Amino acid sequence: MAFASDPKMEVTQESNGLIRMFETDVPTDLLDVRITHVSFVLDDQWRDRFGGPNNAMYLVLSAPEVIAYRKAHNIGPLTEGWIRSGGSLSKQEVVGDLYNVTVKQALDYILQFYPGFWIYENCQSDDAKAGRNVYFGFFRKVIPHK
């Protein structure tokens, strides 16, 4: 195993086949925040503006519960810049509504529409008062043309 020499790195495979790779000393509390409702159903005005997995991820991370948790626990950046670019706009879109799901479950839902993987970066500040910064990104699986 590639990470056998790193005791803090763990790789697991869930019963649904999903593989997770994570460092055991990285806080994942933000991934466990429960969202009451997130809708991927957009009217025609917004449909062309919200294609692609990172934009679907933005809808999840903009949920009021996520924003409130970030502010209460000093998790920045406190702008929309916390999503890393990892894909281009796409006419393909995530559809449906999710109710009472964690951030992690909602991000996993996006994988059903855009095969690939999402990342969660947690950057501790040297200044305890500054809190920490968290970044997310989605990277699509590239399927070569035949």
DSSP file (Angstrom, degrees, kcal/mol; ACC not computed):
  #  RESIDUE AA STRUCTURE BP1 BP2  ACC     N-H-->O    O-->H-N    N-H-->O    O-->H-N    TCO  KAPPA ALPHA  PHI   PSI    X-CA   Y-CA   Z-CA
    1    1 A M    >         0   0    0      0, 0.0     3,-1.4     0, 0.0     4,-0.2   0.000 360.0 360.0 360.0 137.6    0.0    0.0    0.0
    2    2 A A  T 3   +     0   0    0      1,-0.3     3,-0.3     2,-0.1     0, 0.0   0.780 360.0  42.2 -63.1 -29.7    1.3    3.4   -1.0
    3    3 A F  T >  S+     0   0    0      1,-0.2     3,-1.8     2,-0.1     6,-0.3   0.211  77.2 112.0-104.6  15.2    0.5    5.0    2.4
    4    4 A A  T <  S+     0   0    0     -3,-1.4    -1,-0.2     1,-0.3    -2,-0.1   0.805  77.2  53.3 -59.7 -30.4    1.7    2.1    4.6
    5    5 A S  T 3  S+     0   0    0     -3,-0.3    -1,-0.3    -4,-0.2    -2,-0.1   0.545  96.1  75.1 -84.1  -5.6    4.6    4.2    5.9
    6    6 A D    X   -     0   0    0     -3,-1.8     3,-1.5     1,-0.1    -1,-0.1  -0.877  61.4-169.9-108.6 101.6    2.4    7.1    7.0
    7    7 A P  T 3  S+     0   0    0      0, 0.0    -1,-0.1     0, 0.0    17,-0.1   0.692  85.4  57.1 -66.7 -16.5    0.5    6.1   10.1
    8    8 A K  T 3  S+     0   0    0     15,-0.1    16,-3.4    16,-0.1     2,-0.5   0.589  90.1  86.7 -88.5 -10.3   -1.8    9.2    9.9
    9    9 A M  E <   -A   23   0A   0     -3,-1.5     2,-0.4    -6,-0.3    14,-0.2  -0.777  57.3-177.3 -95.5 131.3   -3.0    8.2    6.4
   10   10 A E  E     -A   22   0A   0     12,-3.1    12,-2.6    -2,-0.5     2,-0.4  -0.985  11.8-167.5-130.5 138.3   -6.0    5.9    6.2
   11   11 A V  E     +A   21   0A   0     -2,-0.4     2,-0.3    10,-0.2    10,-0.2  -0.993  15.4 172.3-124.5 127.4   -7.8    4.4    3.1
   12   12 A T  E     -A   20   0A   0      8,-2.7     8,-2.6    -2,-0.4     2,-0.5  -0.919  23.8-145.1-130.8 157.8  -11.1    2.7    3.4
   13   13 A Q  E     -A   19   0A   0     -2,-0.3     6,-0.2     6,-0.2     5,-0.1  -0.991  20.1-143.7-123.7 124.2  -13.7    1.3    1.1
   14   14 A E    >   -     0   0    0      4,-3.1     3,-2.3    -2,-0.5     0, 0.0  -0.323  30.9-100.7 -81.3 166.9  -17.3    1.6    2.0
   15   15 A S  T 3  S+     0   0    0      1,-0.3    -1,-0.1     2,-0.1    -2,-0.0   0.758 122.7  57.8 -60.8 -25.7  -20.0   -1.0    1.3
   16   16 A N  T 3  S-     0   0    0      2,-0.1    -1,-0.3     1,-0.0     3,-0.1   0.401 122.9-104.3 -85.4   3.7  -21.2    1.0   -1.7
   17   17 A G  S <  S+     0   0    0     -3,-2.3     2,-0.2     1,-0.3    -2,-0.1   0.271  73.5 143.5  94.8 -11.0  -17.7    0.9   -3.3
   18   18 A L        -     0   0    0     -5,-0.1    -4,-3.1     1,-0.1     2,-0.5  -0.434  40.1-146.6 -66.4 131.2  -16.8    4.5   -2.4
   19   19 A I  E     -A   13   0A   0     -6,-0.2     2,-0.4    -2,-0.2    -6,-0.2  -0.864  12.5-166.7-102.5 131.3  -13.1    4.8   -1.5
   20   20 A R  E     -A   12   0A   0     -8,-2.6    -8,-2.7    -2,-0.5     2,-0.4  -0.960   5.8-172.2-118.7 135.2  -12.1    7.4    1.1
   21   21 A M  E     +A   11   0A   0     -2,-0.4     2,-0.3   -10,-0.2   -10,-0.2  -0.995  22.4 151.3-124.3 128.0   -8.6    8.6    1.8
   22   22 A F  E     -A   10   0A   0    -12,-2.6   -12,-3.1    -2,-0.4     2,-0.5  -0.992  46.6-113.2-154.5 158.0   -8.0   10.8    4.8
   23   23 A E  E >   -A    9   0A   0     -2,-0.3     3,-1.6   -14,-0.2   -14,-0.2  -0.843  26.7-140.0 -93.7 130.7   -5.5   11.8    7.4
   24   24 A T  T 3  S+     0   0    0    -16,-3.4    -1,-0.1    -2,-0.5   -15,-0.1   0.677  97.9  56.6 -68.4 -18.0   -6.6   10.8   10.8
   25   25 A D  T 3  S+     0   0    0    -17,-0.3    -1,-0.3     2,-0.1   -16,-0.1   0.304  83.2 100.9 -97.2  10.6   -5.4   14.0   12.5
   26   26 A V  S <  S-     0   0    0     -3,-1.6     2,-0.1     2,-0.0    97,-0.0  -0.838  78.1-119.8 -96.4 126.2   -7.5   16.3   10.2
   27   27 A P        -     0   0    0      0, 0.0     3,-0.1     0, 0.0    -2,-0.1  -0.422  28.2-178.3 -65.5 134.5  -10.8   17.6   11.8
   28   28 A T    >>  +     0   0    0     -2,-0.1     3,-0.9     1,-0.1     4,-0.8   0.132  43.9 118.4-117.9  18.0  -13.8   16.6    9.8
   29   29 A D  G >4 S+     0   0    0      1,-0.3     3,-0.9     2,-0.2     4,-0.3   0.845  72.6  57.4 -56.5 -36.9  -16.5   18.3   11.9
   30   30 A L  G >4 S+     0   0    0      1,-0.3     3,-1.1     2,-0.2    73,-0.3   0.840 101.0  57.3 -64.6 -32.4  -17.6   20.5    9.0
   31   31 A L  G <4 S+     0   0    0     -3,-0.9    73,-2.4     1,-0.2    74,-0.3   0.723 103.9  54.4 -69.4 -20.5  -18.3   17.4    6.9
   32   32 A D  G << S+     0   0    0     -3,-0.9    -1,-0.2    -4,-0.8    -2,-0.2   0.406  76.0 123.0 -94.8   1.0  -20.7   16.2    9.6
   33   33 A V    <   -     0   0    0     -3,-1.1    70,-1.4    -4,-0.3     2,-0.4  -0.457  62.1-130.1 -64.5 132.1  -22.8   19.4    9.7
   34   34 A R  E     -B  102   0B   0     68,-0.2     2,-0.5    -2,-0.2    68,-0.3  -0.731  16.3-154.3 -92.3 130.8  -26.4   18.4    9.0
   35   35 A I  E     -B  101   0B   0     66,-4.0    66,-1.8    -2,-0.4    65,-0.3  -0.897   7.7-153.2-106.6 128.4  -28.3   20.3    6.3
   36   36 A T  E    S-     0   0B   0     -2,-0.5    64,-1.8     1,-0.3     2,-0.3   0.928  77.0  -8.1 -65.1 -46.6  -32.1   20.5    6.5
   37   37 A H  E     +B   99   0B   0     62,-0.2     2,-0.4    63,-0.1    -1,-0.3  -0.961  54.2 179.4-157.0 133.2  -32.6   20.9    2.7
   38   38 A V  E     -B   98   0B   0     60,-2.2    60,-2.8    -2,-0.3     2,-0.5  -0.993  16.4-157.7-133.6 130.9  -30.5   21.5   -0.4
   39   39 A S  E     -B   97   0B   0     -2,-0.4    58,-0.2    58,-0.2    -2,-0.0  -0.918  20.6-178.4-113.9 130.4  -32.1   21.8   -3.8
   40   40 A F        +     0   0    0     56,-3.1     2,-0.8    -2,-0.5    57,-0.2   0.239  56.8 110.2-102.1   9.3  -30.4   21.2   -7.1
   41   41 A V        -     0   0    0     55,-0.3     2,-0.4    54,-0.1    54,-0.1  -0.779  50.5-176.9 -88.5 111.5  -33.6   22.0   -9.0
   42   42 A L        -     0   0    0     -2,-0.8    -2,-0.1     1,-0.0     2,-0.0  -0.842  24.5-119.8-112.3 145.6  -32.9   25.3  -10.7
   43   43 A D    >>  -     0   0    0     -2,-0.4     4,-1.8     1,-0.1     3,-1.0  -0.287  41.2 -94.9 -74.3 170.9  -35.3   27.5  -12.7
   44   44 A D  H 3> S+     0   0    0      1,-0.3     4,-0.7     2,-0.2    -1,-0.1   0.797 122.1  62.6 -59.0 -31.2  -34.4   28.2  -16.3
   45   45 A Q  H 34 S+     0   0    0      1,-0.2    -1,-0.3     2,-0.1     4,-0.2   0.882 115.3  30.3 -62.3 -38.8  -32.8   31.5  -15.4
   46   46 A W  H X> S+     0   0    0     -3,-1.0     4,-1.3     1,-0.1     3,-1.0   0.646  97.4  86.9 -96.2 -17.2  -30.1   29.8  -13.3
   47   47 A R  H >< S+     0   0    0     -4,-1.8     3,-0.5     1,-0.3    -1,-0.1   0.883  91.7  45.7 -54.7 -46.0  -29.8   26.5  -15.1
   48   48 A D  T 3< S+     0   0    0     -4,-0.7     3,-0.4     1,-0.2    -1,-0.3   0.714 113.5  51.4 -71.8 -19.1  -27.2   27.8  -17.6
   49   49 A R  T <4 S+     0   0    0     -3,-1.0    -1,-0.2     1,-0.2    -2,-0.2   0.673 107.1  52.5 -89.7 -17.8  -25.2   29.5  -14.9
   50   50 A F  S << S+     0   0    0     -4,-1.3     2,-0.2    -3,-0.5    -1,-0.2  -0.253  71.6 132.2-118.6  45.9  -24.9   26.5  -12.5
   51   51 A G        +     0   0    0     -3,-0.4     4,-0.3    42,-0.1    40,-0.2  -0.593  45.5  46.8 -86.8 158.5  -23.5   23.6  -14.6
   52   52 A G  S  > S-     0   0    0     40,-1.4     4,-1.4    -2,-0.2     3,-0.2   0.121  88.5 -86.5  94.6 154.7  -20.7   21.5  -13.3
   53   53 A P  H  > S+     0   0    0      0, 0.0     4,-2.5     0, 0.0     5,-0.2   0.836 119.9  57.0 -69.0 -35.0  -19.8   19.8  -10.1
   54   54 A N  H  > S+     0   0    0      1,-0.2     4,-1.9     2,-0.2    -2,-0.1   0.855 107.1  50.1 -67.4 -31.7  -18.1   22.7   -8.3
   55   55 A N  H  > S+     0   0    0     -4,-0.3     4,-1.5    -3,-0.2    -1,-0.2   0.863 110.2  49.6 -72.4 -34.8  -21.3   24.8   -8.8
   56   56 A A  H  X S+     0   0    0     -4,-1.4     4,-1.5     2,-0.2    -2,-0.2   0.903 110.4  51.6 -65.1 -39.8  -23.3   21.9   -7.3
   57   57 A M  H  X S+     0   0    0     -4,-2.5     4,-2.7     1,-0.2    -2,-0.2   0.878 103.9  58.0 -62.1 -38.3  -20.8   21.8   -4.5
   58   58 A Y  H  X S+     0   0    0     -4,-1.9     4,-1.3     1,-0.2    -1,-0.2   0.894 102.2  54.1 -59.0 -40.8  -21.3   25.6   -4.0
   59   59 A L  H  < S+     0   0    0     -4,-1.5    -1,-0.2     1,-0.2    -2,-0.2   0.904 111.1  46.1 -60.9 -40.5  -25.1   25.0   -3.4
   60   60 A V  H >< S+     0   0    0     -4,-1.5     3,-1.5     1,-0.2     6,-0.2   0.947 114.1  46.6 -65.4 -48.8  -24.2   22.5   -0.7
   61   61 A L  H 3< S+     0   0    0     -4,-2.7    -1,-0.2     1,-0.3    -2,-0.2   0.608 106.3  60.3 -74.6 -10.9  -21.6   24.7    1.0
   62   62 A S  T 3< S+     0   0    0     -4,-1.3    -1,-0.3    -5,-0.2    -2,-0.2   0.378  74.3 126.0 -93.9   3.0  -23.9   27.7    0.8
   63   63 A A  S X> S-     0   0    0     -3,-1.5     4,-2.2    -4,-0.1     3,-0.7  -0.349  72.2-120.1 -60.4 141.4  -26.6   26.1    3.0
   64   64 A P  H 3> S+     0   0    0      0, 0.0     4,-2.6     0, 0.0     5,-0.2   0.841 112.4  55.2 -54.3 -36.3  -27.5   28.2    6.0
   65   65 A E  H 3> S+     0   0    0      2,-0.2     4,-2.0     1,-0.2     5,-0.1   0.877 109.0  47.3 -66.0 -37.1  -26.4   25.5    8.4
   66   66 A V  H <> S+     0   0    0     -3,-0.7     4,-2.5    -6,-0.2    -1,-0.2   0.923 113.0  47.7 -69.9 -44.7  -23.0   25.3    6.9
   67   67 A I  H  X S+     0   0    0     -4,-2.2     4,-2.3     1,-0.2    -2,-0.2   0.921 112.9  48.8 -62.7 -44.3  -22.5   29.1    6.9
   68   68 A A  H  X S+     0   0    0     -4,-2.6     4,-2.6    -5,-0.2    -1,-0.2   0.908 111.8  49.1 -63.2 -41.8  -23.6   29.3   10.5
   69   69 A Y  H  X S+     0   0    0     -4,-2.0     4,-1.9     2,-0.2    -2,-0.2   0.920 110.1  51.4 -64.2 -43.5  -21.3   26.5   11.6
   70   70 A R  H  <>S+     0   0    0     -4,-2.5     5,-2.8     1,-0.2     4,-0.3   0.934 113.4  44.3 -58.3 -47.3  -18.4   28.1    9.8
   71   71 A K  H ><5S+     0   0    0     -4,-2.3     3,-1.0     1,-0.2    -2,-0.2   0.917 113.3  50.4 -65.4 -43.3  -19.0   31.4   11.5
   72   72 A A  H 3<5S+     0   0    0     -4,-2.6    -1,-0.2     1,-0.2    -2,-0.2   0.792 118.5  38.4 -66.0 -28.2  -19.6   29.9   14.9
   73   73 A H  T 3<5S-     0   0    0     -4,-1.9    -1,-0.2    -5,-0.2    -2,-0.2   0.201 110.8-115.3-110.9  14.9  -16.4   27.8   14.7
   74   74 A N  T < 5 +     0   0    0     -3,-1.0    58,-1.7    -4,-0.3     2,-0.7   0.916  57.1 159.1  54.2  50.2  -14.1   30.4   13.0
   75   75 A I  E   < -c  132   0C   0     -5,-2.8    58,-0.2    56,-0.2    -1,-0.2  -0.921  28.8-137.4-106.9 113.1  -13.7   28.4    9.8
   76   76 A G  E    S+c  133   0C   0     56,-3.2    58,-2.8    -2,-0.7     2,-0.1  -0.297  74.1  77.0-104.2-170.3  -12.7   30.5    6.9
   77   77 A P        -     0   0    0      0, 0.0     2,-0.2     0, 0.0     5,-0.2   0.628  55.0-156.0 -69.6 152.0  -12.3   31.8    4.4
   78   78 A L        +     0   0    0     -2,-0.1     2,-0.3     3,-0.1    -2,-0.1  -0.093  68.4  75.3 -91.0  37.8  -15.5   33.7    4.9
   79   79 A T  S >  S-     0   0    0     -2,-0.2     3,-0.7     0, 0.0     0, 0.0  -0.803  99.0 -97.5-132.3 176.5  -15.9   34.2    1.2
   80   80 A E  G >  S+     0   0    0     -2,-0.3     3,-0.9     1,-0.2    -2,-0.1   0.480 102.4  94.0 -75.3  -0.2  -17.0   32.0   -1.7
   81   81 A G  G 3   +     0   0    0      1,-0.2    -1,-0.2    54,-0.0    -3,-0.1   0.346  56.6  91.8 -73.8   8.9  -13.3   31.5   -2.5
   82   82 A W  G <   +     0   0    0     -3,-0.7    54,-2.5    -5,-0.2     2,-0.6   0.412  66.2  85.3 -88.0   4.6  -13.3   28.3   -0.4
   83   83 A I  E <  S-d  136   0C   0     -3,-0.9    54,-0.2    52,-0.2     2,-0.2  -0.932  74.8-141.4-104.8 121.7  -14.1   26.1   -3.4
   84   84 A R  E     -d  137   0C   0     52,-4.8    54,-0.6    -2,-0.6     2,-0.3  -0.563  23.4-110.8 -78.1 141.9  -11.0   25.1   -5.4
   85   85 A S        +     0   0    0     -2,-0.2     3,-0.1     1,-0.1    -1,-0.1  -0.572  54.3 145.9 -72.6 132.0  -11.4   25.0   -9.1
   86   86 A G        +     0   0    0      1,-0.3    54,-0.8    -2,-0.3     2,-0.3   0.262  59.3  25.6-150.1  11.1  -11.3   21.5  -10.5
   87   87 A G  S    S-     0   0    0     52,-0.1    -1,-0.3   -35,-0.0     2,-0.2  -0.983  70.7-110.1-169.2 163.7  -13.6   21.4  -13.4
   88   88 A S        -     0   0    0     -2,-0.3   -34,-0.2     1,-0.2    -2,-0.0  -0.506  48.5 -77.4 -99.3 169.5  -15.2   23.5  -16.1
   89   89 A L        -     0   0    0     -2,-0.2     2,-0.3   -37,-0.1   -37,-0.2  -0.333  53.0-172.1 -62.8 148.9  -18.7   24.5  -16.6
   90   90 A S        -     0   0    0      2,-0.2   -38,-0.2     1,-0.1    -1,-0.0  -0.991  35.8-136.3-145.0 147.5  -20.9   21.8  -18.0
   91   91 A K  S    S+     0   0    0     -2,-0.3    -1,-0.1   -40,-0.2     2,-0.1   0.710  84.4  95.9 -76.4 -19.7  -24.5   21.5  -19.2
   92   92 A Q        -     0   0    0     -3,-0.0   -40,-1.4   -41,-0.0     2,-0.3  -0.408  62.9-171.3 -65.0 147.5  -24.8   18.3  -17.2
   93   93 A E        -     0   0    0    -42,-0.2     2,-0.3    -2,-0.1   -42,-0.1  -0.986  29.1-112.7-145.5 154.5  -26.4   19.0  -13.9
   94   94 A V        -     0   0    0     -2,-0.3     2,-0.3   -42,-0.2    16,-0.1  -0.667  40.0-162.6 -78.9 138.6  -27.2   17.5  -10.5
   95   95 A V        +     0   0    0     -2,-0.3   -54,-0.1   -54,-0.1     2,-0.1  -0.896  35.4  41.0-125.0 155.5  -30.9   17.1  -10.1
   96   96 A G  S    S-     0   0    0     -2,-0.3   -56,-3.1     2,-0.0     2,-0.4  -0.417  71.0 -83.5 109.6 178.7  -33.1   16.6   -7.1
   97   97 A D  E     -B   39   0B   0    -58,-0.2     2,-0.4   -57,-0.2   -58,-0.2  -0.957  28.4-154.5-125.5 143.3  -33.6   17.7   -3.5
   98   98 A L  E     -B   38   0B   0    -60,-2.8   -60,-2.2    -2,-0.4     2,-0.4  -0.955   9.1-164.6-118.6 141.2  -31.8   16.3   -0.4
   99   99 A Y  E     -B   37   0B   0     -2,-0.4   -62,-0.2   -62,-0.2   -63,-0.2  -0.982  64.6  -4.6-128.2 136.9  -33.3   16.5    3.1
  100  100 A N  E    S+     0   0B   0    -64,-1.8     2,-0.3    -2,-0.4   -64,-0.2   0.920  90.0 143.0  52.8  55.4  -31.6   16.1    6.4
  101  101 A V  E     -B   35   0B   0    -66,-1.8   -66,-4.0    -3,-0.1    -1,-0.2  -0.850  49.9-115.5-121.0 157.7  -28.2   15.1    5.1
  102  102 A T  E  >  -B   34   0B   0     -2,-0.3     4,-2.4   -68,-0.3   -68,-0.2  -0.461  33.5-108.1 -82.3 164.4  -24.6   15.8    6.2
  103  103 A V  H  > S+     0   0    0    -70,-1.4     4,-2.6   -73,-0.3     5,-0.2   0.927 122.5  53.2 -56.2 -45.1  -22.3   17.8    4.0
  104  104 A K  H  > S+     0   0    0    -73,-2.4     4,-2.3     1,-0.2    -1,-0.2   0.907 108.7  48.3 -59.2 -43.7  -20.4   14.6    3.3
  105  105 A Q  H  > S+     0   0    0    -74,-0.3     4,-1.7     2,-0.2    -1,-0.2   0.894 111.5  50.0 -64.8 -39.6  -23.5   12.8    2.1
  106  106 A A  H  X S+     0   0    0     -4,-2.4     4,-1.3     2,-0.2    -2,-0.2   0.904 111.3  48.3 -66.7 -40.8  -24.5   15.8   -0.1
  107  107 A L  H  X S+     0   0    0     -4,-2.6     4,-0.9     1,-0.2    -2,-0.2   0.888 109.9  52.3 -66.9 -37.6  -21.1   15.9   -1.7
  108  108 A D  H  X S+     0   0    0     -4,-2.3     4,-0.5    -5,-0.2     3,-0.5   0.853 102.7  60.1 -63.9 -34.1  -21.2   12.1   -2.2
  109  109 A Y  H >< S+     0   0    0     -4,-1.7     3,-1.5     1,-0.2     4,-0.4   0.884  98.0  58.3 -60.3 -39.2  -24.6   12.6   -3.9
  110  110 A I  H >X S+     0   0    0     -4,-1.3     4,-1.9     1,-0.3     3,-1.7   0.838  93.7  67.6 -60.4 -33.0  -22.9   14.9   -6.5
  111  111 A L  H 3< S+     0   0    0     -4,-0.9    -1,-0.3    -3,-0.5    -2,-0.2   0.747  88.0  66.6 -60.3 -23.5  -20.6   11.9   -7.4
  112  112 A Q  T << S+     0   0    0     -3,-1.5    -1,-0.3    -4,-0.5    -2,-0.2   0.777 112.0  32.5 -67.5 -24.8  -23.6   10.1   -8.8
  113  113 A F  T <4 S+     0   0    0     -3,-1.7    -2,-0.2    -4,-0.4    -1,-0.2   0.699 129.3  34.3-103.2 -27.1  -23.8   12.8  -11.6
  114  114 A Y  S  < S-     0   0    0     -4,-1.9    -1,-0.2   -61,-0.1    25,-0.1  -0.808  80.4-145.8-131.8  89.7  -20.1   13.6  -12.0
  115  115 A P        +     0   0    0      0, 0.0    26,-3.3     0, 0.0     2,-0.3  -0.309  61.7  75.3 -56.9 136.9  -17.8   10.6  -11.5
  116  116 A G  E    S-E  140   0C   0     24,-0.3     2,-0.3    -5,-0.1    24,-0.2  -0.951  79.5 -74.8 160.1-140.3  -14.6   11.7   -9.9
  117  117 A F  E     -E  139   0C   0     22,-2.4    22,-3.2    -2,-0.3     2,-0.3  -0.992  24.5-138.1-152.0 155.0  -13.6   12.7   -6.4
  118  118 A W  E     -E  138   0C   0     -2,-0.3     2,-0.3    20,-0.2    20,-0.2  -0.875  18.2-147.6-112.9 150.9  -14.0   15.6   -4.0
  119  119 A I  E     -E  137   0C   0     18,-2.9    18,-1.4    -2,-0.3     2,-0.4  -0.858   7.2-161.3-118.5 153.8  -11.3   17.0   -1.8
  120  120 A Y  E     -E  136   0C   0     -2,-0.3     2,-0.5    16,-0.2    16,-0.2  -0.973  10.7-168.9-133.3 114.4  -11.4   18.6    1.6
  121  121 A E  E     -E  135   0C   0     14,-3.3    14,-2.4    -2,-0.4     2,-0.5  -0.917   2.7-167.6-109.3 130.7   -8.4   20.6    2.7
  122  122 A N  E     -E  134   0C   0     -2,-0.5     2,-0.6    12,-0.2    12,-0.2  -0.970   3.7-171.0-120.0 116.8   -8.1   21.8    6.3
  123  123 A C  E     -E  133   0C   0     10,-3.5    10,-2.4    -2,-0.5     2,-0.2  -0.909  10.9-150.3-114.8 107.4   -5.4   24.4    6.9
  124  124 A Q  E     -E  132   0C   0     -2,-0.6     2,-0.3     8,-0.2     8,-0.2  -0.496  15.5-131.4 -72.9 141.6   -4.6   25.2   10.5
  125  125 A S        -     0   0    0      6,-1.3     6,-0.1     2,-0.2    -1,-0.1  -0.641   9.3-132.4 -89.2 151.2   -3.4   28.7   11.3
  126  126 A D  S    S+     0   0    0     -2,-0.3     2,-0.7     1,-0.1    -1,-0.1   0.741  96.6  73.5 -70.8 -23.0   -0.4   29.3   13.4
  127  127 A D  S >> S-     0   0    0      1,-0.1     3,-1.4     4,-0.1     4,-0.5  -0.844  74.8-153.2 -96.3 113.9   -2.5   31.9   15.2
  128  128 A A  G >4 S+     0   0    0     -2,-0.7     3,-0.8     1,-0.3    -1,-0.1   0.809  95.3  55.7 -57.7 -31.6   -5.1   30.2   17.5
  129  129 A K  G 34 S+     0   0    0      1,-0.2    -1,-0.3    -3,-0.1    -3,-0.0   0.748  97.1  64.7 -72.8 -22.6   -7.4   33.2   17.2
  130  130 A A  G <4 S-     0   0    0     -3,-1.4    -1,-0.2     1,-0.2    -2,-0.2   0.628  90.4-156.2 -77.9 -12.6   -7.4   33.1   13.4
  131  131 A G    <<  -     0   0    0     -3,-0.8    -6,-1.3    -4,-0.5     2,-0.3  -0.492  30.4 -61.8  75.3-142.2   -9.1   29.7   13.4
  132  132 A R  E     -cE  75 124C   0    -58,-1.7   -56,-3.2    -8,-0.2     2,-0.4  -0.957  35.2-127.8-142.9 160.5   -8.6   27.6   10.3
  133  133 A N  E     -cE  76 123C   0    -10,-2.4   -10,-3.5    -2,-0.3     2,-0.4  -0.902  19.8-164.7-111.2 141.1   -9.3   27.7    6.6
  134  134 A V  E     - E   0 122C   0    -58,-2.8     2,-0.4    -2,-0.4   -12,-0.2  -0.981   4.0-171.4-126.7 137.1  -11.1   24.9    4.7
  135  135 A Y  E     - E   0 121C   0    -14,-2.4   -14,-3.3    -2,-0.4     2,-0.3  -0.967   2.3-165.6-128.7 145.6  -11.2   24.4    1.0
  136  136 A F  E     +dE  83 120C   0    -54,-2.5   -52,-4.8    -2,-0.4     2,-0.3  -0.891  10.2 171.6-123.9 155.7  -13.2   22.0   -1.1
  137  137 A G  E     -dE  84 119C   0    -18,-1.4   -18,-2.9    -2,-0.3     2,-0.4  -0.975  21.8-141.9-160.1 154.0  -12.9   21.0   -4.7
  138  138 A F  E     - E   0 118C   0    -54,-0.6     2,-0.5    -2,-0.3   -20,-0.2  -0.977  12.0-167.0-121.6 133.2  -14.3   18.5   -7.2
  139  139 A F  E     - E   0 117C   0    -22,-3.2   -22,-2.4    -2,-0.4     2,-0.2  -0.974  16.2-139.4-123.2 119.8  -12.2   16.7   -9.8
  140  140 A R  E     - E   0 116C   0    -54,-0.8     2,-0.4    -2,-0.5   -24,-0.3  -0.468  22.0-109.6 -79.9 145.8  -14.0   14.9  -12.5
  141  141 A K        -     0   0    0    -26,-3.3     2,-0.6    -2,-0.2    -1,-0.1  -0.595  33.4-133.5 -70.0 128.7  -12.9   11.5  -13.8
  142  142 A V        -     0   0    0     -2,-0.4    -1,-0.1    -3,-0.0   -26,-0.0  -0.778  16.3-161.4 -90.4 123.0  -11.5   12.0  -17.3
  143  143 A I        -     0   0    0     -2,-0.6     2,-0.0     0, 0.0    -2,-0.0  -0.911  19.1-131.2-105.1 114.0  -12.8    9.4  -19.8
  144  144 A P        -     0   0    0      0, 0.0     2,-0.2     0, 0.0    -2,-0.0  -0.329  20.9-115.8 -66.4 144.5  -10.5    9.3  -22.8
  145  145 A H              0   0    0      1,-0.1     0, 0.0    -2,-0.0     0, 0.0  -0.559 360.0 360.0 -77.0 142.9  -12.2    9.4  -26.2
  146  146 A K              0   0    0     -2,-0.2    -1,-0.1     0, 0.0     0, 0.0   0.419 360.0 360.0 -95.2 360.0  -11.8    6.3  -28.4
